[in-house]
Amino acid sequence: MLWHSVSRCSITKVTTSRQQLGRLLSTGLNEGSAFSNASSVKRGSIVKYSMIATIGTVAMATVATAKIMHDEVGGMDGLKRTINFYSLAIPKYIEYRTHMLLGSSDEKWEELDRETSQKGLEKILELRGFYIKSGQMCAANIGNAFPRIWQETMSVLQDQCPSKPFDVVKSIIESDYGKPLDHVFSSFDKEPIAAASIGQVHKATLKTGQSVVVKVMYPEVEDLFRGDVRTIKMFAQVAQPVHVPPLEEVERQF
């Protein structure tokens, strides 16, 4: 509309101005493009450094968490045991929570209890240590919070707690005494009369002819037992808080 409101002479000038404006616009567009490219580079740098900072933060948090876990559960061996335990506990906890949300039938719950308790027993027998003690607590229904199927499955640990081979027991005794077993005892029953999560008991006869009972504590107990307790306690704090007080009592007594 502006172009039609002025004289021809003005139009010439305006036309010239339009040419200049075109050049200016062209220049401006080029500068704008350069500015846009510069902004893109700047934004890219910001995103890049933000990603690096985020990765660094996550890495530091991961290292810090790993260190805490390492210190809490008894070193690298304890950490491996914790990971082994959680590899079963966490997926099954999620499965139980899912059944709760779905309002599953009693039949589904029994099936889940039977399957999970059996896998739990297998894991306990694999890890031994305090995990055996926790299975015995389940069988005795400590805290009155264990399903019947779990109690029945874990009941084998009450009467048939697995013992370690005699060769292991022999090496522990000889290491403690600094001499061969037959230099200390005239006889030593290879089969234990009792076994628990922290050791086992054998009948023996000293060189003097005196009959004795020998209690053998497993060498890894002190280091791993505390770590096992803390591992299960950390899980219980999330999944089953009702079990935390008995675990804390065990931790204080050990």
C-alpha positions in Angstrom: 0.0 0.0 0.0 2.9 2.4 0.7 4.1 2.2 -2.9 0.9 3.5 -4.4 0.7 6.5 -2.1 3.8 8.3 -3.3 4.9 10.1 -6.6 6.8 8.5 -9.4 10.0 10.2 -8.4 9.5 8.9 -4.9 8.9 5.6 -6.4 12.3 5.6 -8.0 13.8 6.5 -4.7 11.7 4.0 -3.0 12.6 1.4 -5.6 16.2 2.2 -4.9 15.5 1.8 -1.2 13.8 -1.4 -1.9 16.9 -2.7 -3.7 19.0 -1.5 -0.8 16.4 -3.1 1.5 16.7 -6.3 -0.4 20.5 -6.2 0.0 20.1 -5.4 3.6 17.6 -8.2 4.1 19.9 -10.6 2.2 22.8 -9.5 4.4 20.6 -9.7 7.5 19.5 -13.2 6.5 23.1 -14.3 6.1 24.1 -12.7 9.4 21.0 -14.2 11.0 22.0 -17.6 9.6 25.4 -17.2 10.9 24.0 -16.1 14.3 21.6 -19.1 14.2 24.5 -21.4 13.4 26.6 -19.9 16.2 23.6 -20.3 18.6 23.2 -23.9 17.5 26.9 -24.5 18.1 26.6 -22.8 21.5 23.5 -24.9 22.4 25.2 -28.0 21.2 28.2 -27.2 23.5 25.8 -26.6 26.4 24.0 -29.9 25.8 27.4 -31.7 25.4 28.8 -30.3 28.6 25.5 -30.9 30.4 25.6 -34.6 29.3 29.2 -34.8 30.5 28.3 -33.3 33.8 25.3 -35.6 34.2 27.3 -38.7 33.3 30.0 -37.6 35.8 27.4 -37.1 38.5 25.9 -40.5 37.9 29.3 -42.1 37.8 30.3 -40.4 41.1 27.0 -41.5 42.7 27.4 -45.0 41.4 31.0 -45.2 42.9 29.8 -43.7 46.2 26.9 -46.2 46.4 29.2 -49.1 45.5 31.6 -48.0 48.2 28.8 -47.8 50.8 27.5 -51.2 49.8 31.1 -52.6 49.8 31.7 -51.2 53.4 28.2 -52.3 54.7 28.2 -55.8 53.4 31.7 -57.0 54.2 34.0 -56.3 51.2 34.0 -57.7 47.7 32.9 -61.2 48.8 30.0 -59.7 50.7 29.1 -57.5 47.8 29.0 -60.5 45.5 26.8 -62.3 48.0 24.5 -59.3 48.2 24.1 -59.1 44.4 23.5 -62.9 44.4 20.7 -62.5 47.0 19.1 -59.5 45.3 19.1 -61.2 41.9 16.3 -63.4 43.3 14.8 -61.1 46.0 14.1 -58.0 43.9 12.4 -59.7 40.9 10.3 -61.8 43.3 9.4 -58.7 45.4 8.1 -57.0 42.2 6.2 -60.1 41.3 4.5 -60.1 44.7 3.7 -56.4 44.5 2.1 -57.0 41.1 -0.1 -59.8 42.4 -1.2 -57.4 45.2 -2.1 -54.7 42.7 -4.0 -57.2 40.6 -5.8 -58.7 43.5 -4.8 -62.2 42.6 -6.8 -65.3 43.8 -5.7 -67.5 46.7 -4.7 -70.1 44.2 -2.3 -67.7 42.5 -0.8 -66.7 45.8 -0.2 -70.3 46.9 1.4 -71.1 43.6 3.7 -68.0 44.0 4.5 -68.9 47.6 5.4 -72.5 46.7 7.6 -71.5 43.8 9.4 -68.6 45.5 9.9 -70.4 48.8 11.6 -73.3 47.0 13.9 -71.0 45.0 14.5 -69.1 48.3 15.6 -72.4 50.0 17.9 -73.2 47.1 19.5 -69.7 47.4 19.9 -70.2 51.1 21.7 -73.5 50.7 23.9 -71.9 48.1 24.9 -68.8 50.2 24.8 -70.5 53.6 25.9 -68.1 56.4 23.2 -66.0 58.0 20.9 -66.9 55.1 20.5 -70.3 56.8 19.7 -68.6 60.1 17.1 -66.4 58.3 15.5 -69.5 56.8 15.3 -71.0 60.3 13.6 -67.8 61.5 11.1 -68.2 58.7 10.4 -71.8 59.7 9.8 -70.8 63.3 7.6 -67.9 62.0 9.5 -65.3 64.0 7.5 -62.1 63.9 4.4 -64.1 63.0 4.6 -62.8 59.4 5.6 -65.8 57.2 3.0 -67.6 55.1 2.4 -71.3 56.0 4.0 -72.6 52.7 7.2 -70.7 53.5 7.3 -72.1 57.0 6.9 -75.7 55.6 9.5 -75.2 52.9 12.1 -73.8 55.3 11.4 -76.4 58.1 14.1 -78.6 56.6 16.7 -76.1 57.9 15.5 -76.8 61.5 16.5 -80.4 61.5 18.8 -80.8 58.5 21.1 -77.7 58.5 23.8 -78.7 56.0 27.3 -79.2 57.4 30.7 -78.7 55.7 32.9 -81.6 54.6 35.3 -83.1 57.1 38.3 -81.9 55.1 37.2 -78.3 55.7 36.7 -78.9 59.4 40.1 -80.6 59.6 41.9 -77.7 57.9 40.3 -75.2 60.3 41.4 -77.1 63.4 44.9 -77.7 62.1 45.2 -74.0 61.2 44.1 -73.0 64.7 46.3 -75.4 66.5 49.3 -75.2 64.2 49.7 -79.0 64.1 48.1 -82.0 62.5 44.7 -83.2 63.8 46.0 -86.5 65.1 48.6 -84.7 67.2 45.8 -83.1 69.2 43.1 -85.8 69.2 43.4 -89.6 69.5 40.0 -89.9 67.7 37.7 -87.4 65.9 34.3 -88.2 64.6 34.0 -87.1 61.0 30.2 -86.8 61.1 29.0 -83.8 63.1 26.5 -84.3 65.9 25.0 -80.8 65.1 25.4 -78.1 62.5 24.2 -74.5 62.4 24.6 -71.5 60.2 27.9 -70.4 61.8 29.6 -73.7 62.5 29.2 -77.4 63.5 29.9 -79.7 66.5 32.0 -82.9 66.5 32.7 -85.6 69.2 36.4 -86.2 69.8 38.9 -87.7 72.3 42.0 -85.9 73.4 45.4 -87.6 73.6 44.8 -87.8 77.4 41.8 -90.0 76.8 39.3 -87.3 77.8 36.1 -87.2 75.7 35.3 -83.7 74.4 32.9 -81.9 72.1 34.6 -79.7 69.5 32.8 -76.6 68.2 34.1 -75.5 64.9 33.2 -72.0 63.7 33.4 -71.4 60.0 36.3 -68.9 59.2 34.2 -66.7 56.9 31.5 -66.2 59.5 32.7 -63.0 61.2 33.3 -61.1 58.0 30.3 -62.4 56.0 27.7 -62.9 58.8 27.4 -59.2 59.5 27.2 -58.4 55.8 24.5 -61.0 55.3 22.4 -59.5 58.2 22.7 -56.0 56.8 21.8 -57.2 53.2 18.6 -58.9 54.4 17.8 -56.0 56.7 18.1 -53.4 53.9 15.8 -55.5 51.8 13.3 -56.0 54.7 13.2 -52.2 55.3 11.6 -51.9 51.9 9.7 -55.2 51.5 8.9 -56.4 55.0 9.6 -53.8 57.7 8.0 -56.1 60.3 11.2 -58.3 60.1 13.6 -55.4 60.8 13.6 -55.5 64.7 14.5 -59.2 64.9 17.3 -58.6 62.4 18.6 -55.7 64.4 18.6 -57.8 67.5 20.6 -60.5 65.8 23.1 -57.8 64.6 23.5 -56.5 68.1 24.1 -59.9 69.6 26.7 -61.1 67.1 
